[in-house]
Amino acid sequence: MLRLNLLVVLGITVALVMAACAPAAAPAPAAPAAPAAQPAQPRAPSPAQPPAAAVSTPTPAPQVPRAAPAPTVAASRPAAGAPKYGGTLTRVAENFPDSLDTDYWRGAPWWAPVITPAYNGLLTLDSDLEIVADLAESWEAPDAQTYIFKMRRGVKWHNMEPVNGRDFTVQDVLWNFKRKSADDKKLLRRAQFQLIKSADVVDGQSIKVVLKEPDSTFLSNMSSPFNRMLAREVVEKHGDASKNLVGTGAFFLQSYRTDVSYNLVKNKDYWKKGLPYLDGIKVVIVPDPATRVAYFRSRQADMFSAVVGELQNLKKTNPDMGIARRPVDQNIFFMHPAKKPFDDIRVRQAFSLAIDREKLIQVELNGEGELSKSIYGLGPAWGLSQDELKKLYKPDIAKAKQLLAEAGYPNGLTVEVKASVRRPDSVEALTIVKDMLKAINVEIKPVVLEHTTIVAQRDSGDYIGMLHAGTPTLELTERITDYWAPKGRYHVNDAELGRMLTGMKQTADITKLKQLARQFDQRMIDQSWALFLFNANSYLLYQPWVKNVKEPATQDAHLMEAVWLDK
């Protein structure tokens, strides 16, 4: 049984809406022509003015390095075959970006192909979603509230109005901190920057940031694709950057036609010497899913983002295509821990033991998915591994029946479980889970409601069971604090989980953070506070001549700088 879903990712965090789509093999239309580039009108750039910053003098502590310099060109090269320069890669996308201003992004996927190749941040994520240096060539954490970023030399803004290729400086970083932390509701991540107590220039190349309190989310926030560095002159001239794309990235926006196409071209002054390989990226807007598939099937498109149904169809017609998998949707069986029967751990554990998660992935997703856990959306180094989860999730019907009997339900029980009509993946998963639970004499009564009703009842606790889905997060504690902290969204009151969350929130030690994440994962599964079922994927599909594709799960096109064409 295939799940046909249409991705609309929510961002590091990503929102997802599922819709049925049936791609058809039809002649692909010709790609719309883009207008000629508008030449930039050079002018002398005005000097950047730093925002006022509080003076901070944290207690001196040993300088602990937290990052190595960003990867060189050699590190980005594919294992086999020398990269080739030149060529324009063509992508098809669903929609035109509603804004080019990263501070206003709400998380729709169509911004990624045009925006992420043009911008950089202080930090970024590699293809394994590990935090690495970007505009900051390195950073140190002398203590849990202090970070010192050493900025990279030789970085220039795009050579276009109104910045005209001037140097990127530490003053640009201070201006961005001030802008992003302003008390403006349009700035969706302002709370992340209001955490900063002070930001000061240490010397001409370094910035010292002192937080109001220890917070391990800070580095994740600095690496998020939503928190890129914008040009001060653009915002001052136009009021915001919603219609003007000027960054420091590998490509710059040459021309576009609203709702038709846009063209990115190579930044020859890019600070990573030798990159990018491509001369440009052309993105054609194709709202119809079947037509996007037809573009790719007929090889008029080099790359596009697909969902599982499209993947299965194209495997038959384009068996030589490349596939990059990206988790986009986590399905979870939520159980209200303060209401019968789920106030008894034995019942929760019995339900878990009766569900064959690997079979569920095969039936619903044709095997195109992975086992889920409480830590979702980050790289494989966070939380428990897939091999560990396979051992923990082994079904055991006999043990499940025993636990139910010990809990006072020797003849089984009936439970109402709710799902959202807007989440066909969850509704279908609930149908399969219902059949599995019959093996332990549990009868599930599915109730499918409008999405707004489901959300309201979830938040008020008006449910016994609920099968619902969530989207990935780039920040470790954001999701799990929202969901599982005492008095959190799903009403779990576990003091030990709260202690772990506090520890994760307050440490700047990455090794300790990962240890706590594993412990948190383990306790969530041991206590069966929720039944993590599966993570569904979306897919970046690419033609066989597209080389060195290393797409991270939630950042999309940022690594296009190292892609090359072998044709």
C-alpha positions in Angstrom: 0.0 0.0 0.0 1.7 3.1 -1.2 1.5 6.4 0.6 1.4 9.3 -1.9 2.3 12.4 -0.1 3.0 16.0 -1.3 5.7 17.7 0.6 5.5 21.1 2.0 8.2 21.2 4.6 7.8 23.3 7.7 12.4 24.3 9.2 16.2 23.4 11.1 12.3 24.1 11.8 10.4 22.0 8.1 5.9 21.8 7.9 4.5 19.0 5.8 1.2 18.5 4.1 0.2 15.2 2.4 -1.8 15.0 -0.8 -2.3 12.3 -3.3 -0.6 12.6 -6.6 -0.4 10.2 -9.6 2.4 11.1 -11.9 1.7 10.3 -15.6 4.1 9.7 -18.4 3.4 12.6 -20.7 5.6 14.7 -23.0 7.3 17.2 -20.9 6.7 20.9 -21.8 9.6 23.0 -22.8 11.2 24.9 -19.9 10.1 28.6 -19.8 12.7 31.0 -21.0 14.1 33.4 -18.4 14.8 37.0 -19.1 18.3 38.3 -19.7 20.2 39.3 -16.6 19.9 42.9 -15.5 23.4 44.3 -15.2 24.4 45.6 -11.8 24.9 49.4 -11.5 28.1 49.8 -9.5 28.4 52.5 -6.9 30.7 53.1 -3.9 29.4 51.1 -1.0 28.8 53.0 2.2 30.6 51.7 5.3 28.7 49.3 7.6 27.7 50.9 10.9 27.8 48.5 13.9 24.8 48.4 16.2 25.3 49.3 19.8 26.4 46.4 21.9 26.6 45.9 25.7 30.1 45.5 27.2 30.6 42.1 28.6 33.5 40.7 30.7 32.9 37.0 31.4 35.1 35.1 33.8 38.2 33.9 32.0 38.3 30.2 31.3 40.3 27.8 29.1 39.7 28.2 25.4 38.2 25.0 24.1 38.2 24.7 20.3 34.8 23.8 18.9 35.3 23.6 15.2 37.9 23.2 12.5 38.0 25.5 9.4 35.4 24.9 6.8 36.0 22.1 4.2 38.4 22.9 1.3 37.7 22.1 -2.3 39.6 18.9 -2.1 37.4 17.6 0.8 34.3 18.2 -1.3 35.5 16.3 -4.3 33.8 12.9 -5.1 35.7 9.7 -4.5 35.9 8.7 -8.1 36.4 10.9 -11.2 37.8 14.5 -11.4 35.2 17.2 -11.1 34.3 19.1 -14.2 33.7 22.8 -14.4 30.8 24.4 -16.3 27.2 23.7 -17.2 23.9 24.8 -15.9 21.8 22.4 -13.7 18.1 22.6 -14.2 15.7 21.9 -11.3 11.9 21.9 -11.3 10.2 23.2 -8.2 6.6 23.5 -6.9 6.3 27.2 -6.1 8.1 30.5 -6.4 9.6 31.8 -3.1 7.3 34.1 -1.2 10.2 35.9 0.3 14.0 36.0 -0.2 14.5 37.4 3.4 15.7 34.5 5.5 14.5 36.2 8.7 10.9 36.0 7.5 11.0 32.3 6.3 8.2 30.1 7.6 9.6 26.9 6.3 8.1 26.2 2.8 10.4 24.1 0.6 10.4 26.2 -2.5 12.8 28.7 -1.1 15.6 26.2 -0.9 16.9 25.9 -4.5 17.1 29.6 -5.0 18.0 31.0 -1.6 20.4 28.6 0.2 23.1 28.6 -2.6 23.3 32.4 -2.3 23.6 32.9 1.5 26.0 31.8 4.3 25.7 31.8 8.0 28.3 32.0 10.8 28.0 28.2 11.0 26.3 25.6 8.8 25.5 21.9 8.6 27.4 19.3 6.5 25.8 16.4 4.7 25.6 14.5 8.0 23.9 17.5 9.7 27.0 18.1 11.9 27.7 21.7 12.8 30.7 23.0 10.9 32.3 26.4 10.3 31.1 28.7 7.6 31.7 32.5 7.6 33.2 31.9 11.0 36.3 29.9 10.3 36.3 28.6 13.9 34.8 29.1 17.3 35.5 28.6 21.0 33.4 28.2 24.1 35.3 29.4 27.1 32.3 28.6 29.3 28.6 27.6 28.9 27.5 31.2 28.2 30.3 32.6 26.1 31.2 32.0 22.4 34.1 33.5 20.5 33.8 33.4 16.7 36.8 34.0 14.6 35.6 35.4 11.2 37.0 34.2 7.9 39.1 36.6 5.9 38.6 37.3 2.2 34.8 36.9 2.1 33.0 39.4 -0.1 29.4 40.2 -0.7 28.0 39.5 -4.2 29.2 42.1 -6.7 25.9 43.7 -7.3 23.8 46.7 -6.0 23.8 48.0 -3.4 26.9 46.3 -1.8 29.0 45.9 -5.0 31.3 43.2 -3.7 32.6 44.9 -0.6 34.3 42.8 2.2 32.2 41.0 4.7 33.2 42.2 8.2 32.5 41.6 11.8 30.3 44.7 11.8 28.0 42.8 9.4 27.6 40.1 12.0 26.8 42.6 14.7 24.2 44.3 12.5 22.6 41.0 11.7 22.4 40.1 15.5 20.6 43.5 16.1 18.2 43.1 13.2 17.3 39.5 14.0 16.7 40.2 17.7 14.4 43.2 17.1 10.9 43.1 18.7 9.2 42.6 15.3 6.6 39.8 15.0 7.7 39.3 11.3 11.1 38.2 12.5 10.1 34.6 13.3 13.2 33.5 15.1 13.8 36.7 17.1 13.8 34.8 20.4 16.9 32.9 19.4 18.8 36.1 19.1 17.2 37.8 22.1 19.0 35.2 24.1 22.2 37.2 23.4 23.2 39.4 26.4 26.1 41.1 24.5 28.1 40.9 21.3 31.4 42.7 21.0 34.3 42.9 18.6 37.3 41.4 20.3 39.7 42.4 17.5 39.3 43.1 13.8 38.5 39.4 13.1 36.7 38.0 16.2 33.4 38.5 18.0 32.6 37.5 21.6 29.0 36.6 22.3 27.7 36.3 25.9 24.3 34.7 26.4 21.9 35.6 29.2 22.0 32.0 30.4 23.6 28.8 29.3 21.7 27.4 26.3 23.0 24.6 24.0 20.6 25.6 21.3 22.7 28.6 20.4 25.1 26.8 18.1 22.3 24.9 16.4 20.5 28.2 15.8 23.7 29.7 14.3 23.9 26.8 11.9 20.3 26.9 10.8 19.5 27.6 7.2 17.0 30.1 8.5 19.7 32.2 10.1 21.8 33.5 7.3 23.8 36.7 7.1 21.9 39.5 5.2 23.4 42.7 3.7 22.7 45.8 5.8 22.5 48.0 2.7 19.8 45.9 1.1 17.5 46.2 4.2 18.2 49.9 4.6 17.4 50.6 1.0 14.4 48.4 0.5 13.0 48.0 4.1 13.7 44.3 4.0 15.3 41.6 1.8 12.1 40.0 0.6 12.7 41.0 -3.0 16.4 41.3 -3.2 18.8 38.4 -2.9 22.3 39.6 -2.0 24.6 37.3 0.0 28.1 35.8 0.2 27.2 32.4 -1.3 28.5 30.3 -4.2 25.7 31.6 -6.6 23.9 34.9 -7.0 20.4 35.6 -8.5 20.9 36.9 -12.0 17.3 37.1 -13.2 13.8 35.8 -12.5 10.2 35.8 -13.7 7.7 35.5 -10.9 5.9 32.1 -10.8 7.9 31.0 -14.0 11.6 30.6 -13.3 14.7 32.0 -11.8 18.4 31.8 -12.7 21.3 31.6 -10.4 24.8 32.1 -11.7 28.3 31.3 -10.4 29.9 33.7 -8.0 33.4 33.9 -9.4 34.6 35.7 -6.2 33.3 33.0 -3.9 35.5 32.6 -0.8 35.9 28.8 -1.2 38.5 28.9 -3.9 37.8 26.5 -6.7 34.0 26.3 -6.0 31.4 26.2 -7.3 31.8 23.8 -10.2 28.5 24.7 -12.0 28.2 27.8 -14.1 24.6 28.2 -12.9 21.4 26.8 -11.6 18.1 27.2 -13.4 14.9 26.6 -11.5 11.6 26.2 -13.4 8.3 26.6 -11.5 6.0 23.6 -12.2 3.0 23.5 -9.8 1.6 20.3 -11.2 3.2 17.1 -9.7 2.6 15.0 -12.8 4.3 17.6 -15.0 7.3 17.8 -12.7 7.7 14.0 -13.0 7.4 14.3 -16.8 10.2 16.9 -16.9 12.5 14.5 -15.0 11.4 11.3 -16.8 12.1 12.9 -20.2 15.5 14.2 -18.8 14.7 17.9 -19.3 15.3 18.4 -15.6 18.5 17.4 -13.9 17.1 17.3 -10.4 13.8 17.5 -8.5 12.4 16.8 -5.0 10.0 13.8 -5.1 7.7 11.9 -2.7 7.4 8.2 -2.3 4.8 7.5 -5.0 6.8 9.5 -7.6 10.0 7.7 -6.6 8.4 4.3 -7.1 7.1 5.3 -10.6 10.4 6.7 -11.7 12.4 3.7 -10.5 10.7 1.8 -13.4 11.4 4.4 -16.1 14.6 5.9 -14.9 16.5 3.1 -13.1 19.8 4.9 -13.5 18.8 8.0 -11.5 20.4 9.0 -8.2 18.5 9.2 -5.0 19.2 11.3 -1.9 16.8 10.5 1.0 15.7 13.1 3.5 13.5 12.5 6.5 10.5 14.8 6.5 7.7 13.2 8.6 7.7 11.4 11.9 4.6 9.3 12.8 3.9 8.8 16.5 1.2 6.9 18.5 0.6 9.3 21.4 -1.0 7.9 24.5 -2.4 10.2 27.2 -0.3 9.1 30.2 -2.8 10.4 32.9 -5.8 8.5 31.5 -6.7 4.9 31.6 -5.5 2.5 30.2 -2.3 4.4 29.3 -1.6 5.5 32.9 -0.2 2.0 33.3 3.3 1.5 31.9 2.4 -2.2 31.3 -0.3 -1.3 28.8 1.9 1.2 27.0 4.7 -1.4 26.7 2.2 -4.1 25.6 1.0 -1.9 22.7 4.7 -1.3 21.7 5.5 -5.0 21.7 2.5 -5.8 19.5 3.4 -3.3 16.8 5.8 -4.6 14.1 7.4 -1.3 13.0 9.6 -2.8 10.3 6.5 -4.5 8.7 4.6 -1.2 9.0 7.3 0.6 7.0 7.2 -2.2 4.4 3.4 -2.1 4.0 2.8 1.7 4.1 6.0 2.9 2.5 7.3 0.0 0.4 10.3 -0.1 2.7 11.2 3.6 2.0 11.4 4.8 5.6 13.2 4.3 8.8 12.5 3.5 12.5 11.6 6.5 14.5 12.8 7.8 17.9 12.3 10.8 20.2 15.4 12.6 18.6 14.2 13.4 15.1 15.6 15.5 12.2 19.3 15.7 13.3 22.2 13.6 12.1 22.7 9.9 12.9 25.1 10.8 15.7 22.3 12.1 17.9 20.2 9.6 19.9 20.0 5.8 19.2 21.1 4.3 15.9 18.8 2.3 13.5 20.6 -0.9 14.5 19.9 -0.2 18.2 16.3 0.7 17.5 15.8 -2.6 15.6 16.8 -4.5 18.7 14.6 -2.5 21.0 11.5 -2.7 18.7 11.4 -6.5 18.3 7.7 -7.5 18.5 6.7 -10.0 21.2 3.0 -11.0 21.2 3.2 -13.4 24.1 4.9 -10.8 26.3 2.4 -8.2 25.3 -0.5 -10.4 26.3 1.2 -11.1 29.6 1.6 -7.4 30.4 -2.0 -6.7 29.5 -3.2 -9.5 31.8 -0.9 -8.2 34.7 -2.4 -4.7 34.1 -6.0 -6.1 34.6 -6.9 -6.6 30.9 -6.7 -10.4 30.4 -9.4 -10.3 27.8 -8.1 -7.3 26.0 -9.6 -3.8 25.7 -11.1 -1.2 23.4 -9.4 2.2 22.8 -10.4 5.2 20.8 -7.5 6.7 18.7 -7.8 10.0 16.8 -6.1 11.1 13.6 -6.2 14.1 11.4 -8.0 14.1 8.0 -5.1 16.3 6.7 -2.6 13.5 7.5 -3.4 10.6 5.2 -0.1 9.0 6.3 -1.3 8.9 9.9 -4.7 7.6 9.0 -3.3 4.8 6.9 -0.7 3.9 9.6 -3.6 3.8 12.2 -5.4 1.3 10.0 -2.3 -1.0 9.8 -1.6 -0.6 13.6 -5.3 -1.5 14.3 -4.8 -4.8 12.6 -1.6 -5.5 14.4 -3.1 -4.8 17.8 -5.9 -7.4 17.2 -3.3 -10.0 18.0 -3.4 -9.0 21.6 -7.2 -8.6 21.7 -7.0 -4.8 21.5 -9.8 -3.2 19.4 -8.9 0.3 18.1 -11.8 2.6 17.3 -10.4 5.1 14.8 -11.8 8.7 14.9 -10.7 10.9 12.0 -11.3 14.6 12.6 -10.5 17.9 11.0 -7.0 19.1 11.6 -7.9 22.2 13.6 -10.0 20.0 15.9 -7.2 17.5 16.3 -4.7 20.2 17.3 -7.2 21.8 19.8 -8.0 18.5 21.4 -4.3 17.6 21.5 -3.4 20.8 23.3 -6.3 20.5 25.8 -5.7 16.8 26.4 -9.0 15.7 25.0 -8.0 12.3 23.8 -7.0 8.8 25.0 -4.9 7.9 22.0 -3.8 9.9 19.0 -1.7 9.0 15.9 -0.2 12.1 14.6 2.9 13.3 12.7 5.6 15.9 13.2 8.3 17.4 11.0 12.1 17.4 11.5 13.9 19.9 13.7 17.5 21.2 13.4 17.7 22.1 17.0 18.1 19.2 19.5 15.9 20.3 22.4 13.3 22.4 20.6 11.0 19.4 19.7 11.5 17.2 22.7 11.1 20.1 25.2 7.8 21.1 23.5 6.6 17.5 23.5 8.0 15.7 26.5 9.0 18.2 29.2 6.9 18.2 32.4 3.7 20.1 31.5 4.6 19.8 27.8 2.3 19.3 24.9 1.7 15.6 25.4 1.2 15.7 29.2 4.1 13.6 30.2 5.2 14.2 33.8 8.6 12.5 34.1 11.0 14.2 36.4 14.0 12.2 35.0 13.2 13.4 31.4 13.0 17.0 32.8 16.4 16.6 34.4 17.9 15.4 31.1 16.3 18.2 29.2 17.8 20.8 31.6 21.2 19.2 31.2 21.0 19.3 27.4 19.8 22.9 27.4 22.6 24.1 29.6 25.7 22.3 28.3 28.0 23.6 25.7 29.9 20.3 25.6 28.9 18.5 22.4 30.1 15.1 23.7 28.0 15.4 26.9 25.1 16.7 24.8 25.1 13.6 22.6 25.4 11.3 25.7 22.3 13.0 27.2 20.4 12.7 23.9 21.0 8.9 23.9 19.9 8.6 27.5 16.8 10.6 26.7 16.0 8.4 23.7 16.5 5.3 25.8 14.2 6.4 28.6 11.4 7.5 26.2 11.4 4.0 24.7 11.8 2.2 28.1 8.8 4.0 29.6 6.9 3.9 26.3 5.6 7.4 26.9 4.8 7.4 23.1 5.2 4.8 20.4 7.6 6.1 17.8 6.5 4.3 14.6 8.4 5.5 11.5 10.1 8.4 9.7 8.9 8.9 6.1 11.3 10.4 3.5 11.2 12.8 0.7 13.7 12.3 -2.1 16.0 14.4 -4.1 16.2 12.7 -7.5 19.0 13.5 -10.0 20.1 12.3 -13.4 23.1 10.0 -13.7 25.3 12.8 -15.0 24.8 14.9 -11.8 27.8 14.1 -9.5 28.7 14.6 -5.9 25.2 15.2 -4.5 25.3 15.3 -0.7 22.1 16.7 0.4 21.4 17.1 4.1 18.0 16.3 5.5 16.6 19.8 6.0 18.9 22.3 4.4 18.5 21.3 0.7 20.5 23.1 -1.9 23.2 24.6 0.3 25.7 21.9 -0.9 25.1 22.7 -4.5 28.5 24.4 -4.5 30.2 21.0 -4.8 27.9 19.4 -7.4 29.2 19.0 -11.0 27.9 17.7 -14.3 29.5 14.9 -16.2 28.2 15.6 -19.7 
